[in-house]
């Protein structure tokens, strides 16, 4: 898979589930390998917003626009945060691309 772009549309993988626990939102891998325990992520508000905005319909540009509006952050910072976070989720196989670049989609089976 190439690096995420604002044109890419992502969907959440069946390999990872998000849960609200008290005041925190966490992502937990569902595949039962010991190394996956290291893949548990505690998300901040921005990470939670991005995770919830990824719906298989909106591209990165739409998610970034929503970030700018919701958090009143400048566009360049929102782009940086989005691409960095999505890149990490792709590396953990928590997301898969369904829009542009879908031909480069890794096999998650």
C-alpha positions in Angstrom: 0.0 0.0 0.0 1.2 3.4 -0.8 1.1 6.2 1.7 -2.4 7.5 2.6 -3.6 10.5 0.6 -6.5 12.9 1.0 -8.1 11.3 -2.1 -8.2 7.8 -0.4 -11.4 6.5 1.1 -10.9 4.1 4.0 -13.1 1.7 5.9 -12.4 0.2 9.3 -11.1 -3.3 9.3 -12.8 -6.2 11.0 -9.5 -6.8 12.8 -9.9 -3.8 15.1 -12.7 -2.6 17.3 -13.1 0.7 19.0 -14.7 1.1 22.5 -15.4 4.0 24.8 -14.1 3.0 28.3 -14.9 5.7 30.9 -13.4 8.9 29.5 -11.1 7.2 27.0 -11.6 5.7 23.6 -9.5 2.7 22.8 -8.8 0.5 19.7 -8.3 -3.2 20.4 -7.2 -5.8 17.9 -9.4 -8.8 17.6 -6.9 -11.2 16.1 -5.5 -13.5 18.8 -1.7 -13.2 18.4 0.5 -12.1 21.3 2.1 -9.3 19.3 -1.3 -7.7 18.7 -1.5 -6.7 22.4 1.1 -4.0 21.5 -1.4 -2.7 19.0 -3.9 -1.4 21.6 -4.3 2.3 21.1 -5.6 4.9 23.5 -7.0 7.7 21.3 -7.2 11.4 22.0 -10.1 13.5 21.0 -8.7 14.1 17.5 -7.9 10.4 17.0 -11.4 9.4 18.1 -12.9 12.0 15.8 -10.9 10.7 12.8 -11.7 7.0 13.7 -15.4 7.7 13.9 -15.4 9.8 10.7 -13.9 7.0 8.6 -17.0 5.4 7.2 -16.0 4.1 3.7 -17.8 7.0 2.1 -15.8 10.1 2.9 -12.3 10.7 1.5 -9.5 12.2 3.5 -10.2 15.7 2.3 -13.8 15.5 3.7 -12.5 14.2 7.1 -9.8 17.0 7.2 -12.5 19.6 6.5 -14.5 18.3 9.3 -11.4 18.3 11.6 -10.8 22.0 10.7 -14.4 22.9 11.5 -14.7 20.8 14.7 -11.3 21.6 16.3 -10.7 25.1 14.8 -7.3 24.0 13.7 -5.5 25.3 10.6 -5.8 23.2 7.4 -2.1 22.3 7.2 -2.1 20.9 10.8 -5.3 19.0 10.2 -3.8 17.4 7.0 -0.6 16.4 8.9 -2.5 14.9 11.8 -4.9 13.0 9.6 -2.2 11.5 7.3 0.0 10.6 10.2 -2.8 8.9 12.2 -4.3 7.1 9.2 -0.8 5.9 8.2 -0.4 4.4 11.7 -3.8 2.7 11.5 -3.0 1.3 8.0 0.3 -0.1 9.3 -1.7 -1.8 12.1 -4.2 -3.1 9.5 -7.0 -1.3 11.4 -8.0 0.4 8.1 -8.2 -0.6 4.5 -8.6 1.6 1.4 -11.8 1.3 -0.6 -11.6 4.4 -2.8 -8.8 5.6 -5.0 -5.7 3.4 -4.6 -7.9 0.4 -3.8 -6.0 -1.7 -6.3 -3.0 -1.4 -3.9 -5.1 -2.8 -1.0 -3.3 -5.3 1.1 -4.8 -8.7 1.9 -6.1 -8.7 5.5 -7.3 -12.3 5.5 
